[in-house]
Amino acid sequence: MKNQVGKKSGLKKLLPLLFTFGVGIVLWFLPMPVGMNEQGWHVLAIFIATIVGIIARPLPMGGVAILSIGVLSLTGTLTIEQGLSGFGLPTVWLVVAAFFIARAFVITHLGTRIAYYFVRTFGKSALGLSYSLIFSEMILAPAIPSTAARSGGIMFPIINGLSRALNSKPHDISARDMGAFLILTSFHGCMIVSAMFLTAMAGNPVVAKLAMNEGVEITWGSWALGALVPGICSLIVIPLVIYGVSTPRMKSVPDARHFADSKLGELGKMKKKEYILLVVFVALIVFWIFGRFIGIDTVTTALLGLSVLLLTNVLNWQDVIEEKGAWETLIWFSTLLTLAGYLNTYGVIGYFSEFVVGHISGMDWVWALLLLGLIYFYSHYLFASNTAHIGAMYGAMLAVAIGLGAPGFLAAIFLGYLSNLFGSLTHYGASPAPVLFGAGYVGVKEWWKVGALVSAVNLIIWVLIGGAWWKFLGYW
């Protein structure tokens, strides 16, 4: 009997592994498009096979990533130094630091304490909690351009504490009670909020600079005004959409105020470690907001905050070692960043952009802009960073749109908003995604399914409602 179970289990792992390798091998030996760089084509084959492996799960994601790096080096597609280059990227370490800081909130119970205050104030419904979290982030967004710091470092510990306080635990069936819903709504809310302010995402100033190269000036005010109506519509609608497809089992918290008060009573007065963590947390927010004015970047801020927590014994090194989610995320996210980066380095993204340009010349500017927007948006499946995607494709797409007769400001700001919204597609496409996904409340398939649906709804809102609003403002 045990033998049969073992054979079935082995077969269950073998088939996804064969499928993953099969996809990579087929792509590798397919006729390469004329003008494509051979090395870039091979990186693309391994990238797609890696994504298939992450979905099919012949191994855990970290294992698939290690396998990917090994294949990159074995085939000579990249040197081992190049294959491991993603591990040194600042974004990766900001994400990892966010995991450790979140762990401190769990260990000290400060996250639970804050969560009970949220429950007491907004806890009558799951939707009420989700809206309160999203609009809390919107207040922080104009001053914190790092989405990983804002969503992963600030909002995630609160969501994690809140979910655990309501007995909704990661890697458990209870994740569907509340945690999965709050994680999804917070993440997609972060992408929308990032689109609403020029200073809410690190890539937005790059958009403004590239637009200026085409003679289009985008100011902080014109960006925010243009995003106001479609942004608020999305923030209201998207949690309802997610509520419909990923409905929390705990739709409300009966007698929320009494429940929260009793739990706060059980926690008792704040302890010394909670006070230290609270001070560090506030300091992190302050330096994430103002650090750029004094030359301290977001990653340095996060690492200094983590260092203080270690020095004061709020966290010990064993706590850091045992945060498995951080180490697994370090491996798979670094690998995907490496692959995505070399797709650009070896010309795959440039080839793709030129191909698009060559096939839409002569089209009416309205349809051309919409088509460019769709291609720009959904090509984000090939990227592990909003900013990298902007750098690779935004300028080319904008130049083509203007060349086809689209109003410069409309094209620039429309593509700029999409440069944030497309981060919602995958669990690796924006810097807070690995933190929120890595927490273990939502599986890959559900994340991608919700991401695809949210992307469609966002596009409808920003094209139709946004288009009418921009017409009213005189943007076109």
N, C-alpha and C positions, 0 to 999 in steps of 0.2 A: 504493500500500500504506500509506504513512504517512498519507495522507488518510483512509483507512478507519479506521485505528487512532485518529486524532484525533477522527473523528466518533463512534466508539464510546465514547471517553473522555469527550467532551462530553455524550453522551446519558446516560452513567453518572452524571454530576454533575447533569444537568438534571432527571432523574426524581425523585431525592430532594429537590431544591430545590422542584419543583412540588408534591410530596407534602406537604412541610413547610408551604409557603404555603397549600396547599389545606386542611389541617387547621385552620390559624389562621383562615382566611376563613370556613369552615363554622361553627366555634365562635363567631366574632364575630357572625354574622348569625342564629344560632339564636335562637328565642324565649327571652328572658331570664326566669328563674324569678321569680315574683311576690315582691316584697320585696327582691330582690337589687339592690345598688348597680350602676348601669350602668358606672361607671368600674372597679369591682372585677371585673365580668364581662369587660371588655375586657382587664384585666391577666391574668385567668385564661386567656383565649384565647391571649394571647401567651406566657404561661408554658408552657402545654401544647405549643404549636407549637415553642417553644425546646427543650423536652425531646425532642420528636419529631425535631427537627433534629440534636440532639446524638447521637441513636441512628442516624438515617438518614445522617448525615455528608455533606450536600451541600458543606459546607465544614469545615475543622478546627473544633474546639470554640470556639476564640477568635473565629474568623470568624462562627460562628453567634451568639455573644454580642454582637458588634459590630452585626450585622444586627438583633438583637433590640432593642438600645438605640435604633438608628435608627428602627425601626418604632414603638417606644414614643413617641418624640418627634414623628415625622412625623404620627401619628394623633392627637396631643394627649392620649393616654392618661396620660402623665406629662410634666412639663417635662424639659428636658435636664439640669437640676440634679438633679431627682429620679432620673432614669435613671442618673446617674453617682454617686449617693449611696453605693452599696455599696463604691466604691473607697476610701472613708474609714473603713470599719469596722475596728476593731482586730483582729478575728479573721482578716480577710484578710491583714493584714500579719504576723501571727504565722505563718500558713501560708507566706507568701513568705520570711520570715526563716529558717524551717526548711529550705527548699530550699537557701538559700545556705550555711547551716551544714553541711548534708549534703554540699555540694560541697567544702567545706574538708576533710572526711573523705576524700573521693576523691582530691583533689589532693595532700594530704600523705601519703597511704597509711596514715593512722592507722586508718581504717575497715577497710582490708584486714588490717592487723595484728590488730585486735580480732577480726575475723572468723575469722582462722586460729586464734586461741585458742579461739573457740567450736567450730570444727571439731575441734580436738584433743581438746576435752573432751566434746562432744556429737555429733560428726560421724559416728557410725556409721550414722545414718539420717536421712532428710529429716524424718520425724516427730519424732525426737529433737531436732533443731534447732528445729523449730516449737514444741515444748513448752517448751524451755529459754527461748526468747524470750518466750513468753506468760507464763510464771511469773516471769520477771525483771521484766516490766512489772507484774505483780500486786504485787510487793514495793514498787514505786515508787508505785502507784496511790493508796493512802490519803493520801499527802502531796502529790501533784501533781494538783490539780483540773482542770488544763487538758489535755484529751485531745490537742490539737494539739502542745503542748509535750512531753507524755509519749511519744506514739506517733510524731508527726512529727519532733520535735526530738531525741529520745533514741534510740528504737528504729529509726527509719528509716535513719539513717546506718549503723548496724550491719548491718541487713538488706541495704542496698545494697552495702556493702563485702563482705559475706559472699557475696552472689550473684555479684558481679564476680570475687571470688577463686576461685569455682568455675566461671568462664567462662560464667555465665548473664547475658546483657546485655539491657538494655531496648531496646525497638523492634527486636527481633531474634528470630528463631525460637528462639534459645537461651534466651529468657526463660522458656520452658516447662520448661527443665531443672531449675531450682530457684527462680529469682526470683519467678515468678508465685505459686507455692505459698506461699512465705514471706510475701509481701506480703498475700495473702488471709487466711492464718491469723493473722497479726499484727493485721490490721485487725479481723477479727471477734472475735479474742481481746480486743482493746482495748474493744470495745463491751460484752462480757460482764463484763470486769474493772470497767468503769465502773459497771455495775449492782450490783456487790458491796459498794461502800462509799459512804457518804453524802458523803464528801469526794473522790471519784474523778472527779467530773464537775461542772462549774460549775453546771449546772441542778439538781442534786440538792438543794442547800439551798433553791432556789426551790420545789421539790416539798414539802419539809418546811414551808415558810412557808405555802403554799397549803393544805396539809392542816390546819395549825393554825387557819386561818380557818374550817374546818369542824368545829373542836373535836377534831381528831385530832393527838396528839403522836407524832412519829417521832424517836427518838433514834439516835445513831450506832450504838449497840450493837444495838438492835432491828432496824435496817436491815441491818447486817452479818450478824447471826444468821439472819435470814430468808432472806438471799441465799446463805448458806454452802453448803447442799446442792445446790440447783438450779444455782448458779454453778459449783461444782466439776464437776458432771455435764456442764454445757455446755462447760466448758473441756477436758474429756476427749473429749467426743463430736464437737464441731464440727471440730477438725482432722482427725478420721477421715472426716467427711462431705466436707470439702473435698478430702481426699486421694483420695476416690472419684470426684469429678466433675472435679477439676483436678489429676490425678495428675502429680507431677513426674517427668520422664524420669530424673533422677538420684535414684534411690530410696535410694542409700547412697553413701558415700565410701569406696572400698576403702582399707584401711590408713590410716585417717583421721589417726592420730597421726603416722605417718611422713610423710605428705603435708604436714600442717600444719607440722611441724618443719622440713622442707626448704624450704618457702616462707618461713617466718620467717627462716631462715638467709639466703635470697636478699635479704630486705629489710634485713638487717643491724641495727645498733643504731638506736634511736630518734633522729631528727633534732631540731634545735632547734624547727622549726615544729610538729612533732608534740607536743613537750612543751608549747608555748604553747597549742595547740589542746586538749590534754588538760586543762590548767589552766582554760581558758575553759569547757570542757564541764562539768567538775565544778562550777565556779562557777555555771553556768546551772542545774544541777540543784539546788544549794543555794538559789539565789534563787527558783527556781520552787516550792520547798517552803516556804521561810520568808519570801519577799518580801512576802507579804500582811500579815505582822505588822509590817513596817516601812514599808509604804505603797508598795512597788514592784510593779507589776503584771507579768503574764507577758509582755506585748508589749514593755514597756519593757526588761525583762530581756533578751529576745531581741535587740532592736535594739542594746542596749549591748554584748552579746556579739559581735554582728556587727561593731560599730564597732571593738572591740578587735582582731578578726581583720584588719580593713582597716588599722588603724594599725600593726600589727606585721608587715604584709605576708604574713601567712599566706594571705590572699586579696588579690588586687588588683582594681581596678574592672573590668578586662576580664573577670575570672572572673565577676563579678556580671552583667555585660552578657550574657555567653555562656550563662548558665543559663536556657535557653529555657523549660524546664518551669515555672519560677517565674513568668515574665512571662505565659505563656499561662494558667496557673492564676489569676493575678491578674485577668485579664480575664473568664474564664467564671465563676469562683466569685463575683466581685463582682456580676456581672449576675444570677446566680441568687439571691443574697442580697437584691438589690434587689427582684426580682420577688416572692419569697416574703414579704418584709417588707410590700410594698404589698397583697398578698392579705389580710393581716391588717388593715392600716390602712383599707382600703376595705370591710371587713366580710364578705369572702368566707368566712373561717374562722368568724366569728361566725354567719353564716347557716347554714353547714354544721352547726355544733354545735346550733343551735336546731332544725334539721330532724331531726337524730338524736334529740334529746330528745322531740320531738313524736311520734315513731313507735315509741317503746319503752315508753311509760307503760303501766302495768298488767301488765307482764311479770314473771315470777318473778325474784327478785333474782339467783339464780345464773346464769340464762341472760342476764339483762340485763347483768350485770357482764362476762360473757364476750363478749357482742356489743359492748359499749362498748369493751372492751379491743381487739378486732379492728379496730373503726372507728378508734379512737385510734392504733393501731399502723400501719395501712396508709395512713392519711391523711398519714403522714410523707413520702409521695411528693411532697407539695405544699410541703415545708419544706426549707430549706437549713441548718437549725440545730436541734439538740435543745432548746436553751434557749428559742428562739423558739416552738417547738411547745408546750413546757410552758406558757409564758406565755399562749399563745392558747387552749389547749384543756383543760389538766389540771384547772383549778378547776371548769369547767363539767361535765366528765365525772364528777369525784368527787362533786359535789353531786347529780347525777342518780342515781348509783349508791346513795348513802346514802338519797336520797329514796325509792328503790324498795325499800329494806329491807336492802341489803347491809351487813354489819358495817363500820363506818367504818375501822378500822385495816386490815383486809384489803383493802378497796377502795383505800385511800390508798397502801399499800405495793406492791400489785400494779400499779397504774397507774404508780407511781414506778419500778419495775423496767423496765416497758415503755418508759418515757421515755428509757432508755439503749439498750435492745435494738433499738428501731426505727431507730437510726442506721445499722444494717448494710445497709439496703435499697438505697441508691444511692451513686454516687460523689461526691455533693454533700451528702448528708444529715447529715454530722457533720464537725467541723472537721479531723480527721486524714485524712479520705477524699481530699480534693484533693491532699494531699502524696503519699500512697501510690499513688493512681491516676495522678497526674501524672508519676510516675517512669517510666511507660511499659512496665511489665512485664505489665499486664493490660488488655485491651480493654473497651469499654463493655458490649458484649453479655455477655461472660463475667462481668463484675463484677455486672451486674443478675441474671443467671441464678443465680450462686452466692448473691447476697444474698437472692433470693426463697426458695431452698432452705433456707438457714441460718435465715431468719426463721421458716419453718414448723417446723423442728426445735427451735429455741429456744422457740417458743410451746408446743409439746408438752411439752418438759421443764419449763418454768416453770409451766405450768398443772397438769400431772399430778403430777410429782414435787414441784414447789414447793407445790402445793395440799395434798398429803398432809403435807409437812413443816410447813407453816403450821398445819395442823390439830393436829399433834403439839405444836407450840409454844403452842397455845392462841390463835392470832391470829384464829381464827374458830370 
